[in-house]
Amino acid sequence: MLDKIISEDVDSIVVRIGKIGEVLETCKILVTGGAGFLGSYVCDVLNRLGASVVCVDDLSSGKLDNIDHLLENEKFVFIRADVSNFESDEKFNYVLHMASPAVPEEYKSRPVDTMKANSVGTLNMLEIARKSDAKILFTSTSEVYGDAKILPTPETYWGNVNPIGLRSCYDEGKRFSEALIMAYIRQYGLDARIVRIFNSFGPRMRADGVYGRVVSRFIDQALSGRPITVYGTGRQTRSFCYVSDTITGIMLTLLSDRAKGEVINIGNPRETTILQLAKLVKRMTNSNSKIVFKKLPQDDPRRRVPNIRKARRLLGWRPLIKLEDGLKRTIEWFKLRKGVSTR
Ligand code: UDP
């Protein structure tokens, strides 16, 4: 069964998608990375809308736990496979290519896998879309902007990326994917859409050791009384978008005619320092954890804030959930899951 908190999120997303979601009832949709944090939310929403879903995931960072409630469903098929080896002659109406490691620690431990998912993997998905005459959506990232010099960052900014740094496997992989998608649009007239996702958080985020992103790590540390590890001075910023807002943005990009061929930032423009986040999580969990400072990782962007004017204009989308409200839901979910901790 779907958790109550996630079920409420899915309901709110379906309401916000509105009537344009009805088209999916008769559609067959390929979702790569469908067992991951964002991918599994997408699978839940598609399932709620009555779509037939084929979910491909190699479970290297996604978890079967995230989709096990869907496995018995006759309109849901799970295939355990790596996107860089996955080909198919099946016909789909939509392809969502979301598979990729997405945690800075993984860029260090699995840089080749990260690049393959975002190069050969993207090529494979584009070919499936082309043969099917399907629409394809690619989940890119704010990382294509690197350590951005223009803030809030609009889609027109070209980026400030270290091509050989520790994060380059991810940044440059995503940039290559975007370029490849544009090539398919220009050469084959493919209907493709790219979302650049800024830091998202919510239930189902990984919290396993170093493989968690900052929000889930801080919550996990705070709930278990371990030190909350702030990297550097904690003055670097991120802008955190609650998962239901992010998924609504992804779905509207997939479904809206105005998003065809477009690249769209999806994120929350409210900027927060990492130290503020640590204090907020500590307070909201009533935790006795100490806040400790650790070395800042290489090439850690100093500030990250999206300009979301384009999403507002084309999709009528903007985030609705405040950081504190999203954190409350996420903390609640992690508390309920404590008995089955992933660590
Ligand atoms: N961070 C931190 N402590 C942690 C994990 C991350 O201070 O235990 C910082 C990290 O250095 C970065 C920010 O939090 O500045 C966001 O990190 P995350 O791993 O979520 O991903 P990023 O936004 O860097 O891709």
Boltz pocket constraint, residues with backbone or C-beta under 6 A from the ligand:
constraints:
  - pocket:
      binder: B
      contacts: [[A, 102], [A, 103], [A, 104], [A, 199], [A, 212], [A, 213], [A, 214], [A, 215], [A, 217], [A, 218], [A, 229], [A, 230], [A, 231], [A, 232], [A, 236], [A, 237], [A, 238], [A, 274], [A, 296], [A, 297], [A, 300], [A, 301]]
      max_distance: 6.0
